[in-house]
Amino acid sequence: MGHMQLVQEQKGNGLTLRIHALTHVTRFSHGSDGLNESREMDGRFTVEAELHGSGVLIEPGAFQYSVGQVQAAVEQQQQGGFLRRAMATAGTGESAFATRFTGQGRVWTEPTRRHFIIAESTGDAGDDMILDDRAFYLAQDTMQLGVHTHNTVSGALSGNGLRQPKLTGRGIFVVESPVPVSEVEVVELNGSDSVIVDGDMILMYSASLRVELRPLVRGVRNAMRSGEGLVFVISGKGTVFLTPTHRNASIASTALT
């Protein structure tokens, strides 16, 4: 399509995902072959899911249109409504919903100014991913959306622990990122190292990793002097996806107030 530019493509079993950057005309010119136009990206992106035997689960409200023999159904996910467009708050105990599209054809999502990243999970034990609660966007319907509760951080945030979306199973999926894919830092932990990070910079990480929420500087007096809030300490074997160029209201600092 002339108004889009392909950014990323990933083929899976019965499904191909593509991320497109939308473009707009910046200049018209006359040439020997008629009217020519110059285009540039306008900062919006859309996801195309080409279905050829498999299906996709899409966050509610993200669907734009489909072409082909495509059927849609509402699918209830595990307890703990974390799909942000469906629910106002996480951890209410209500069910989360996603829209499931199946058949043969193409499904397009609403253009948005957030960035998208396509990733793949093997479905092996330990390859499950825990996502930032704003990150889930679309997943192959061979995968399951659940909720992971960090009991280790229960005292800091709420009585029932910090709850985050968890994606399990084999397939390809799309996450929303506040930064372009080129700015995502992928850290592989070997079991001896750890990552200490502000929670707002974590896009997703392996469910096999251990996570602790604590003051960066131990001791009340030291913590007050340093001016730092709570940080996540991630250790074990697995992968962490960070967005170090993104700065926003921090879960670490708001947890203290």
C-alpha positions as CSV (number, residue, x, y, z in Angstrom):
1,M,0.0,0.0,0.0
2,G,1.4,3.4,-1.0
3,H,0.5,5.0,2.4
4,M,2.5,2.5,4.5
5,Q,6.1,1.4,4.9
6,L,6.9,-2.1,6.2
7,V,8.9,-1.9,9.5
8,Q,9.1,-5.5,10.7
9,E,7.7,-8.9,9.6
10,Q,7.6,-12.3,11.3
11,K,6.2,-15.5,9.9
12,G,4.8,-18.1,12.3
13,N,2.9,-21.3,12.0
14,G,-0.3,-20.3,10.2
15,L,0.2,-16.6,10.9
16,T,2.3,-13.7,9.6
17,L,2.6,-10.5,11.6
18,R,3.7,-7.2,10.0
19,I,4.3,-3.8,11.5
20,H,3.7,-0.8,9.2
21,A,4.6,2.8,9.6
22,L,2.0,5.2,8.2
23,T,3.2,7.8,5.7
24,H,1.8,11.1,4.4
25,V,2.4,13.2,1.3
26,T,4.9,16.0,1.8
27,R,5.3,17.2,-1.8
28,F,3.8,16.7,-5.3
29,S,5.9,17.0,-8.4
30,H,5.4,16.5,-12.2
31,G,7.6,14.1,-14.0
32,S,7.8,12.4,-17.3
33,D,5.6,9.6,-16.0
34,G,3.0,12.0,-14.6
35,L,2.3,13.2,-11.1
36,N,4.8,12.0,-8.5
37,E,4.6,12.4,-4.7
38,S,7.1,12.4,-1.9
39,R,6.1,10.7,1.4
40,E,7.5,10.6,4.9
41,M,6.5,8.7,8.1
42,D,4.1,10.6,10.3
43,G,4.9,8.8,13.6
44,R,1.9,6.4,13.5
45,F,2.1,2.6,13.3
46,T,-0.4,-0.2,12.6
47,V,-0.2,-4.0,12.9
48,E,-1.3,-6.4,10.1
49,A,-2.1,-10.0,11.0
50,E,-2.3,-12.3,8.0
51,L,-4.2,-15.4,9.0
52,H,-3.6,-18.6,7.1
53,G,-4.8,-21.3,9.5
54,S,-4.1,-19.8,12.8
55,G,-5.8,-17.0,14.8
56,V,-4.9,-13.9,16.9
57,L,-6.0,-12.4,20.2
58,I,-6.2,-8.6,20.0
59,E,-6.6,-6.1,22.8
60,P,-10.2,-4.8,22.9
61,G,-10.7,-1.6,21.0
62,A,-7.6,-2.1,18.8
63,F,-9.3,-3.6,15.8
64,Q,-9.7,-1.4,12.7
65,Y,-10.8,-3.7,9.8
66,S,-10.3,-7.1,8.2
67,V,-10.3,-8.4,4.6
68,G,-11.1,-12.0,3.7
69,Q,-13.0,-14.8,5.4
70,V,-12.4,-13.7,9.0
71,Q,-14.5,-14.5,12.0
72,A,-14.4,-12.6,15.3
73,A,-15.4,-13.7,18.8
74,V,-14.9,-12.4,22.3
75,E,-12.7,-14.6,24.4
76,Q,-12.4,-14.5,28.2
77,Q,-8.9,-14.6,29.6
78,Q,-7.7,-15.7,33.0
79,Q,-9.0,-13.7,36.1
80,G,-7.4,-10.4,36.8
81,G,-8.5,-7.9,34.2
82,F,-5.2,-6.3,33.0
83,L,-6.1,-5.4,29.4
84,R,-6.2,-1.7,30.0
85,R,-8.7,-0.7,27.4
86,A,-11.2,-3.2,28.8
87,M,-10.7,-2.4,32.5
88,A,-9.8,0.7,34.5
89,T,-7.7,-1.0,37.1
90,A,-5.7,-4.2,37.4
91,G,-6.2,-6.7,40.2
92,T,-10.0,-6.2,40.6
93,G,-10.6,-10.0,40.2
94,E,-12.8,-9.4,37.2
95,S,-12.2,-11.3,34.0
96,A,-10.2,-9.9,31.1
97,F,-11.4,-10.1,27.6
98,A,-9.7,-10.2,24.2
99,T,-11.1,-10.4,20.7
100,R,-10.2,-13.5,18.8
101,F,-9.9,-13.5,15.0
102,T,-9.8,-16.7,13.0
103,G,-10.1,-17.8,9.4
104,Q,-8.3,-16.8,6.2
105,G,-7.5,-13.2,5.5
106,R,-5.9,-10.1,7.0
107,V,-6.7,-8.1,10.1
108,W,-5.5,-4.5,10.6
109,T,-5.3,-2.6,13.9
110,E,-6.0,1.1,14.6
111,P,-3.0,3.4,13.9
112,T,-1.3,4.6,17.1
113,R,1.7,6.7,18.0
114,R,3.2,3.9,20.1
115,H,5.9,1.6,18.7
116,F,5.4,-2.1,18.2
117,I,7.8,-5.0,18.6
118,I,7.2,-8.6,17.2
119,A,8.5,-11.4,19.4
120,E,8.4,-15.2,19.4
121,S,8.1,-17.7,22.2
122,T,9.1,-21.4,21.8
123,G,6.6,-22.5,24.4
124,D,9.4,-24.3,26.3
125,A,9.4,-24.3,30.1
126,G,10.9,-21.0,31.3
127,D,10.2,-19.2,28.0
128,D,7.0,-17.6,29.4
129,M,7.1,-13.8,29.3
130,I,5.9,-11.4,32.0
131,L,4.8,-8.1,30.4
132,D,4.5,-4.5,31.5
133,D,0.8,-4.0,32.1
134,R,0.7,-1.5,29.2
135,A,2.6,-3.7,26.8
136,F,0.2,-6.5,25.6
137,Y,-1.3,-5.8,22.2
138,L,-1.7,-8.9,20.1
139,A,-0.8,-12.6,20.4
140,Q,-1.3,-15.8,18.3
141,D,-4.2,-17.7,19.7
142,T,-2.0,-20.7,20.5
143,M,-0.8,-18.6,23.4
144,Q,-2.5,-18.0,26.7
145,L,-2.9,-14.7,28.6
146,G,-2.7,-15.0,32.3
147,V,-1.8,-13.1,35.4
148,H,1.4,-13.5,37.4
149,T,1.5,-12.3,41.0
150,H,4.8,-11.3,42.7
151,N,4.2,-12.2,46.3
152,T,7.7,-11.0,47.1
153,V,6.6,-7.3,46.5
154,S,3.3,-7.5,48.3
155,G,4.2,-5.1,51.1
156,A,5.3,-2.4,48.8
157,L,2.4,-2.1,46.4
158,S,-0.8,-3.8,47.6
159,G,-2.1,-6.5,49.9
160,N,-2.3,-9.2,47.2
161,G,1.1,-8.6,45.5
162,L,2.1,-6.9,42.3
163,R,0.1,-8.5,39.4
164,Q,1.4,-8.4,35.8
165,P,0.2,-10.0,32.5
166,K,1.9,-13.3,31.7
167,L,2.1,-14.8,28.2
168,T,2.6,-18.6,27.9
169,G,2.7,-21.1,25.1
170,R,4.2,-21.3,21.6
171,G,3.6,-18.5,19.1
172,I,4.4,-15.0,17.9
173,F,3.1,-11.9,19.6
174,V,3.2,-8.1,19.5
175,V,4.0,-5.8,22.4
176,E,3.5,-2.0,22.5
177,S,6.7,-0.2,23.4
178,P,7.2,3.5,24.4
179,V,10.4,3.5,22.3
180,P,11.4,2.1,18.8
181,V,12.7,-1.4,18.6
182,S,16.2,-0.1,18.0
183,E,16.2,1.5,21.4
184,V,15.2,-1.6,23.3
185,E,18.0,-3.0,25.4
186,V,18.0,-6.8,25.6
187,V,19.9,-8.1,28.7
188,E,20.7,-11.9,29.0
189,L,21.2,-12.9,32.6
190,N,23.4,-16.0,33.1
191,G,22.4,-16.8,36.7
192,S,25.2,-14.9,38.5
193,D,24.4,-11.3,37.4
194,S,21.4,-9.2,38.3
195,V,19.7,-6.2,36.9
196,I,18.7,-3.3,39.2
197,V,16.2,-1.0,37.4
198,D,13.4,1.5,37.8
199,G,10.2,-0.5,37.1
200,D,9.1,2.0,34.4
201,M,11.9,0.9,32.1
202,I,10.9,-2.8,32.1
203,L,9.1,-3.8,28.9
204,M,9.0,-7.6,29.5
205,Y,11.2,-10.4,31.0
206,S,11.4,-14.2,31.3
207,A,9.0,-15.6,33.9
208,S,11.9,-17.8,35.1
209,L,13.6,-14.8,36.6
210,R,13.3,-13.8,40.3
211,V,12.1,-10.3,41.0
212,E,12.4,-8.3,44.2
213,L,11.2,-4.7,44.8
214,R,13.3,-2.8,47.4
215,P,14.9,0.6,48.1
216,L,18.0,1.2,45.9
217,V,19.9,2.2,49.1
218,R,19.1,0.1,52.1
219,G,18.2,1.8,55.4
220,V,15.6,4.6,55.8
221,R,18.2,7.4,56.4
222,N,20.3,6.4,53.4
223,A,17.3,6.0,51.1
224,M,16.1,9.5,52.1
225,R,19.5,11.0,51.4
226,S,19.9,9.4,48.0
227,G,16.5,10.7,46.8
228,E,15.9,7.3,45.0
229,G,12.7,5.4,45.3
230,L,12.1,1.7,45.0
231,V,13.8,-0.4,42.3
232,F,13.3,-3.8,40.8
233,V,16.1,-6.3,41.4
234,I,15.9,-9.1,38.7
235,S,18.1,-12.1,39.0
236,G,18.4,-15.7,37.7
237,K,18.6,-17.1,34.2
238,G,16.6,-15.4,31.5
239,T,16.1,-12.3,29.3
240,V,15.1,-8.8,30.3
241,F,13.9,-6.2,27.7
242,L,14.5,-2.6,28.9
243,T,13.5,0.8,27.5
244,P,16.3,3.0,28.9
245,T,15.5,6.0,26.7
246,H,11.9,6.1,28.0
247,R,11.1,8.4,31.0
248,N,7.7,8.6,32.5
249,A,5.9,8.5,35.8
250,S,7.8,5.8,37.7
251,I,6.1,2.8,39.4
252,A,9.1,2.8,41.7
253,S,8.6,6.4,42.9
254,T,4.8,6.2,43.0
255,A,4.9,3.1,45.1
256,L,6.3,5.1,48.0
257,T,3.6,7.7,48.1
